[in-house]
Amino acid sequence: MLVTIALYLTLSLSSLGAQQVIDLSSFERCRACEVDAVLVLRLGDPDLPGGIESVWARVVFDAAHGGYAVYQKTGTHVQLFDSLGAFQAVLSREGGGPGELRSLVAVAFADGNIVMFDFTGPKSVVMTRDGEVVTEARFDVRVGDFRVISADTVVIGSMDWRPELVGYPLHLVSLSEGEVL
């Protein structure tokens, strides 16, 4: 029987210093054992732009078009990687202007674009993989996690404690209009 060990993406603690890279070819393998180690995925290179050194990173996969978006909740940018884990780009930056974020809540893919929700806006920003802003909309409710329903519609979980919204934790939202449907 052959046993395969899959090595997944590991992110180092900042107190440990640089991310340790495992070189699979340096391991001696027992010839009598039927164990095989397979590297499943590595996102970024710690010595190049796009390297990830955070225990708080969240990874979202684009099943329709391939690739990954990596972000940190309360962060200000999203890093994009191709389906093999090679770094492609950084989207957004800190601020309150067009295409800028102050406190990311969640990120998802919709029709090849990246949908980002900013808690402090509260607003949504939809960008292409090239960093062009497709739409940006502000909302009356404090956004929480969300799920994409279509290219223009999402369901958000409200993080709003106003009395008139108690009992209404989910909202159907138009990304292009910025209105709660």
C-alpha positions as CSV (number, residue, x, y, z in Angstrom):
1,M,0.0,0.0,0.0
2,L,1.4,3.4,-1.0
3,V,0.7,6.3,1.5
4,T,0.9,9.8,0.1
5,I,1.6,12.7,2.5
6,A,0.4,16.0,1.2
7,L,2.3,19.1,2.3
8,Y,0.0,22.1,2.3
9,L,0.8,25.9,2.5
10,T,2.1,26.8,5.9
11,L,2.5,30.3,7.2
12,S,5.1,31.1,9.8
13,L,4.6,33.0,13.0
14,S,6.2,36.4,12.9
15,S,8.2,35.5,16.0
16,L,9.9,32.7,14.1
17,G,11.4,35.0,11.6
18,A,11.4,34.1,7.9
19,Q,9.2,31.3,6.5
20,Q,10.9,28.0,6.4
21,V,11.0,26.3,3.0
22,I,11.0,22.5,2.8
23,D,13.2,21.0,0.1
24,L,11.6,17.6,-0.6
25,S,14.7,16.4,-2.5
26,S,16.9,16.8,0.6
27,F,15.0,14.1,2.5
28,E,16.3,10.5,2.6
29,R,13.6,8.1,1.8
30,C,13.4,4.7,3.3
31,R,13.5,2.2,0.4
32,A,11.5,-0.4,2.3
33,C,8.7,2.1,3.1
34,E,6.0,2.9,0.6
35,V,5.5,6.5,1.6
36,D,5.7,9.4,-0.8
37,A,5.6,13.1,-0.1
38,V,3.9,15.4,-2.6
39,L,4.0,19.2,-2.5
40,V,0.4,20.3,-3.1
41,L,0.7,24.0,-3.2
42,R,3.0,26.9,-2.3
43,L,1.8,30.4,-2.6
44,G,4.5,33.0,-3.1
45,D,8.2,33.0,-2.4
46,P,9.3,34.5,0.9
47,D,12.3,36.1,-0.8
48,L,10.3,37.7,-3.6
49,P,7.3,40.1,-3.8
50,G,4.1,38.3,-2.9
51,G,5.7,36.2,-0.1
52,I,3.2,35.5,2.7
53,E,4.4,35.6,6.3
54,S,1.2,35.7,8.3
55,V,-0.8,33.3,10.4
56,W,-4.0,35.3,9.7
57,A,-4.0,35.0,5.9
58,R,-7.2,33.8,4.3
59,V,-7.2,32.1,0.9
60,V,-10.0,32.2,-1.6
61,F,-9.9,30.0,-4.8
62,D,-11.5,31.0,-8.1
63,A,-12.9,27.7,-9.3
64,A,-14.2,29.1,-12.6
65,H,-11.0,30.8,-13.8
66,G,-8.3,29.3,-11.5
67,G,-6.1,31.2,-9.2
68,Y,-6.1,32.4,-5.6
69,A,-6.8,35.6,-3.7
70,V,-5.0,35.9,-0.3
71,Y,-6.0,38.6,2.2
72,Q,-6.0,39.4,5.8
73,K,-9.2,40.3,7.6
74,T,-9.0,44.0,8.6
75,G,-6.2,44.3,6.0
76,T,-6.0,46.8,3.1
77,H,-5.0,44.7,0.1
78,V,-5.5,41.5,-1.7
79,Q,-2.6,39.4,-3.2
80,L,-3.4,37.4,-6.4
81,F,-1.7,34.1,-7.3
82,D,-2.1,31.9,-10.4
83,S,-3.3,28.3,-10.1
84,L,0.3,27.1,-9.6
85,G,0.8,29.5,-6.7
86,A,3.0,32.1,-8.5
87,F,2.5,35.7,-7.4
88,Q,0.6,37.9,-9.9
89,A,-0.4,41.2,-8.3
90,V,-1.5,43.2,-5.3
91,L,-4.9,44.8,-5.5
92,S,-6.1,47.9,-3.6
93,R,-4.2,50.0,-1.1
94,E,-5.0,51.7,2.2
95,G,-7.3,54.7,2.1
96,G,-10.8,55.9,1.6
97,G,-10.6,56.8,-2.1
98,P,-11.6,54.9,-5.2
99,G,-10.3,51.3,-5.1
100,E,-8.9,51.9,-1.6
101,L,-9.7,50.0,1.6
102,R,-9.4,50.5,5.3
103,S,-10.5,47.3,6.9
104,L,-11.3,44.2,4.7
105,V,-14.1,42.0,5.9
106,A,-14.1,39.4,3.1
107,V,-13.1,38.7,-0.5
108,A,-14.7,36.5,-3.2
109,F,-14.5,36.0,-7.0
110,A,-17.5,36.8,-9.3
111,D,-17.2,36.2,-13.0
112,G,-13.4,36.5,-12.9
113,N,-13.4,39.8,-10.9
114,I,-12.5,40.2,-7.3
115,V,-15.2,41.4,-4.9
116,M,-13.9,43.1,-1.7
117,F,-16.0,44.4,1.2
118,D,-14.6,47.2,3.5
119,F,-16.1,47.4,7.0
120,T,-15.2,51.0,7.6
121,G,-16.8,52.4,4.4
122,P,-18.9,50.4,4.5
123,K,-18.4,49.7,0.9
124,S,-17.8,47.1,-1.8
125,V,-15.1,47.3,-4.4
126,V,-15.1,45.1,-7.5
127,M,-11.8,45.0,-9.4
128,T,-10.5,43.1,-12.4
129,R,-7.4,41.0,-11.9
130,D,-5.4,43.8,-13.4
131,G,-6.5,46.2,-10.6
132,E,-9.1,48.2,-12.6
133,V,-12.1,49.3,-10.5
134,V,-15.3,47.8,-12.1
135,T,-17.7,49.1,-9.5
136,E,-17.6,50.7,-6.1
137,A,-20.6,51.2,-3.9
138,R,-21.3,52.4,-0.3
139,F,-24.0,50.8,1.9
140,D,-26.2,51.7,4.8
141,V,-25.5,48.5,6.7
142,R,-22.2,47.4,8.3
143,V,-21.1,44.4,6.1
144,G,-19.9,41.1,7.4
145,D,-19.1,37.9,5.5
146,F,-20.9,37.6,2.2
147,R,-21.7,35.1,-0.6
148,V,-21.8,35.9,-4.3
149,I,-25.1,35.1,-5.9
150,S,-24.4,36.6,-9.4
151,A,-21.9,39.1,-11.0
152,D,-23.9,42.0,-9.4
153,T,-25.7,40.4,-6.4
154,V,-24.4,39.2,-3.1
155,V,-25.9,38.2,0.2
156,I,-24.2,39.9,3.2
157,G,-24.3,39.1,6.8
158,S,-25.0,42.4,8.7
159,M,-22.6,43.5,11.5
160,D,-25.0,46.3,12.3
161,W,-26.6,46.5,15.8
162,R,-29.0,49.4,15.1
163,P,-32.5,48.5,16.6
164,E,-34.3,48.8,13.2
165,L,-32.0,46.1,11.8
166,V,-32.3,43.6,14.7
167,G,-33.8,40.4,13.3
168,Y,-32.5,41.2,9.8
169,P,-29.1,39.6,9.7
170,L,-28.9,38.9,6.0
171,H,-29.3,41.4,3.2
172,L,-29.4,40.9,-0.6
173,V,-27.3,43.7,-2.1
174,S,-26.6,45.1,-5.6
175,L,-22.9,45.7,-6.1
176,S,-23.4,48.2,-9.0
177,E,-26.1,50.3,-7.3
178,G,-25.0,50.0,-3.7
179,E,-28.5,49.4,-2.5
180,V,-30.0,46.8,-0.3
181,L,-32.6,44.9,-2.4
